[in-house]
Amino acid sequence: MRRARRVLPAALLLLALIGMWELYVDLKGPTFSLILPPPHQVAKALYDDRSLLWSSFLVTAQEVLLGILLATVLGVVLSVAIHFSPTLRRATYPLIVASQAVPVAVFAPVLAFWLGFGILPKLVVVAIVSFFSIVVATTAALATVDPDLLKLMRTFDASRLTTFRHVEFPSALPGVFTGAKIAVAVSVIGAVFAEYTGSNSGLGYVILVSEPQLLVARGVAAVVILSLFAIALFSLLALAERLALPWAYRPREEHPA
Amino acid sequence: MIEAPPEEPRELNAAADYVRVELVSRGFDTKRGRVQALAEMSLRARAGEVVAVVGPSGCGKTTLLELICGLQKPDSGTVRAEPAALMPQRDLLLPWLTAIDNAGLSLRARGVSRDEARRTVAPWLERFGLARFERTRPAELSGGMRQRVSFLRTLLAGKPVLALDEPFASLDAITRQEMQGWLAHVLASEPQTVILVTHDVEEAVMLGDRVVVMSPRPGRTVSEIEVTLPRPRRRTDAAVVELRERALAALGVGT
């Protein structure tokens, strides 16, 4: 009952938006529905094209999941290296920031040239766009470990590495999850753009070819699935964090001062 | 200057000074200019002695402990101390570790394996009345229990000197009194050289063999009071009350 009341506002808002969308397309006339199909057509496409959409979804989901995983592994490694070396931080940070400003569409063809047309270049694109938030969140978490805790470890004669292993690394793990959660949205967009270049499968490919075929509703259906996937992936990461790091989870009501 | 630990096995030699702070000054540069934390502060602790340092907030007590622990160097003066382990003001327990692993952190810091650290810690938890909470994480421990785990962690560091930084300041009044009684009991059965920093004059008199009263910033010793009363002491004893009043007077607090 309480759970129902929690999701009710979101459900009502969504229904209202869908209603307005339907009405708006209706008012604009049939030609406009070729640009933006009304919700009932999208729903129909979701049903009619379910086997195509499902198999495409599996392709894109795999790219996103593996891409985020790759970004997490590389991001954590780089964050740790940056944590130990201020010089490395100064050298790499501008490049990491700059890598975010480069539109995916620009370097996707280069990656296709280097890595071919399989899943690899898509993984790399997803990893590149996800990398930033993971590195920023992880380095921030490593840098904000309580300095008093580090002093304490020094009075216990702990070496730099021992302190890292027992204190700094575990306390940075929530930061890794934060970075990965932020990365979810951009990684989905990244996968779509990666599929625009040199691919013949995935939801991005479905979106790309639907429009010229005047199957716009199918393209929007693919977008709906991508959005649902982003929500699901975000929730999954939040759940994984709560299971893996229960100590980092605090119900909002009893947040300590 | 910090001296290396002595080679011979550690024994409480009452003649030896374990901590000697002489005419130490220490200041910090802040955005608002230079702040002098300590000015020609002196203090000594003999082996097995509990020296309670009282002073108003911000008189450089934490700086004093960090100097003794070798975490800072004095601007002038000398600090000669046996290796000291810190017990911080906030318990600073690691939220992901259980009580037994938190208490064992100081052992793990020296490279002791987890199993061996647990074997060492377990009987101590029993003695400290925490046996049932071995596998409990800090978030589910009471304030008093957390301080006991924190104290045990510092104790197990195996250093000749324990530097306790306002260990009970964050506890409620009732728990604080309980913990003071508990610490007095532990120190009676397990003599240690302790520098106990506090702003609670009663705590200083209840626990200390000697009370060092510090001035407001810049901190220095304004008075030293020997507490020769037998233990256990009671707050209401006339002698305790009298010493408390003397310490308060030295702090410049009229009663």
Interface residues (C-beta under 8 A of the other chain):
Chain A: D146 D148 L149 K151 L152 M153 R154 T155 F156 D157 A158 T162 T163 H166 V167 P170 S171 L245 W247 A248
Chain B: E66 C69 G70 L71 P83 A84 A85 L86 P88 R90 L92 L94 P95 W96 L105 S106 R108 A109 R110 G111 R137 A139 A157 K159 A163
